[in-house]
Every structure is written in structure tokens, then in C-alpha cells.
Amino acid sequence: MNKRPIQLLVVAVFAAGLVLGLGACKGKTLGQRLGEKSVENMIEKATGGQAKVDLKEGTIKVKTAEGETEIGSSRTWPNDFPIEVPKPATGKVEGVVRSNQGDKKYWNITIKEAEAGTFDKYQEALKAQGWEIKMATTTPDGGILNAQKDKLAVVATWAEKGTTINITVTNQLD
């Protein structure tokens, strides 16, 4: 198994916090520009110099021969998100990570400020739309569920008594 795509994603996610923090200001200082350049160099080194890195307005886009990853401060649902996957009824999109490698695509969406009970309703929405819940575990403060439908998989987690929800979707399951 080629570890390069996984390594790229790990480095890009790690660097995202730095870039998103640096990109928050319109007028960038010399230190911020140097920080961005350091992130670019770190990602390029992790990919053996095979990555094209674009840092713009709080977003990291990394493109290699294996695929692309985009990590950003977008606060909207991706327009290429699968319509078969329901969206939680409440909460605000806090961040989006998208990646594709060949025919496989991944979306990771973080939602904050969800109302109490939103995750239970989300699980019911999945069931109502024909998703098979493979696993669901809850605690007083959070939990995780794994669902599958056709070639799509959803792993959803919730924390902070349900006010923070993270949804990861993968298409083209083997």
C-alpha cells in the first residue's frame, strides 16, 4: 500500500491549523508570509517535491499525481458533497476538508453549535433514507456511528454533549 497519500493528508491537516490562523488577517506580516512559505515547504518535502501547494485566503490546496486535498475555512457545504448523505438539521459549518485520489473522494465537515438532540435526529434521518447503521456508540458527552449505503460510507462523531458534530464521508468503497 502506498503510504504517500496518507502521509500527504496527515501533513496537510497538521499544517492547516497554522495556515488558517495565519490567513485570518488580510494584511499579512512578514512573519505570516514566512509561516505560509514554511508550510508550503513542509508539504512539498513530505511528498518528495511532487506536490503543488496553493495557500490562499485561509485555504490549503495540495495537488499530487495521486490526487488533491483541500483544507479550508469554508463555512458552507461543499457543492460536490453527495446528495445521498443527509445534513444535520441544526448547527453551523465550521470547517471543510476535501480530498480525492482517483475515483475515491473524501469529505470531512465539522459542525458547531448544533442543538441538543440533533445527532439523534441525524441517525434517524440516515435510517429513513436507507442507510445501514453498522455501529453506533454513545456516552453522556458524545459518540460515534458508522453507516453505509451502496458505495458510500459515513463516520459521524459528536462531542460536547452533541453541540459539535464531525461527518466524514467516503465514496467508492471497495
Long-range contacts (C-beta under 8 A, 24 or more apart in sequence): 2-66, 4-47, 4-48, 4-64, 4-66, 5-64, 5-66, 5-67, 5-101, 7-46, 7-47, 8-43, 8-46, 8-47, 8-51, 8-62, 8-64, 8-66, 8-69, 9-69, 9-99, 11-42, 11-43, 11-46, 11-47, 12-43, 12-60, 12-62, 12-69, 12-71, 13-71, 13-97, 15-39, 15-42, 15-43, 15-60, 16-60, 16-71, 16-97, 19-55, 19-58, 19-59, 19-60, 19-71, 20-58, 20-71, 20-72, 20-73, 20-95, 23-55, 23-56, 23-57, 23-58, 23-59, 23-73, 24-58, 24-73, 66-101, 66-102, 67-99, 67-100, 67-101, 67-102, 67-104, 68-99, 68-100, 69-97, 69-98, 69-99, 70-96, 70-97, 70-98, 70-99, 71-95, 71-96, 71-97, 72-96, 72-97, 77-109, 78-107, 78-109, 80-105, 81-107, 81-109, 81-169, 82-107, 82-152, 82-169, 82-171, 84-129, 84-149, 84-150, 84-152, 85-152, 85-154, 85-167, 85-169, 86-122, 86-125, 86-126, 86-129, 88-114, 88-118, 88-119, 88-121, 88-122, 88-165, 88-167, 89-115, 89-118, 89-121, 89-122, 89-125, 90-114, 90-115, 90-118, 91-115, 91-118, 91-163, 91-165, 103-171, 103-172, 104-170, 104-171, 104-172, 105-170, 105-171, 105-172, 106-168, 106-169, 106-170, 107-167, 107-168, 107-169, 108-166, 108-167, 108-168, 108-169, 109-166, 109-167, 110-164, 110-165, 110-166, 111-164, 111-165, 111-166, 111-167, 112-163, 112-164, 113-163, 114-158, 114-162, 114-163, 114-164, 114-165, 115-163, 116-161, 116-162, 116-163, 117-162, 118-162, 118-165, 119-143, 119-156, 119-158, 119-162, 119-165, 122-156, 122-165, 126-154, 148-173
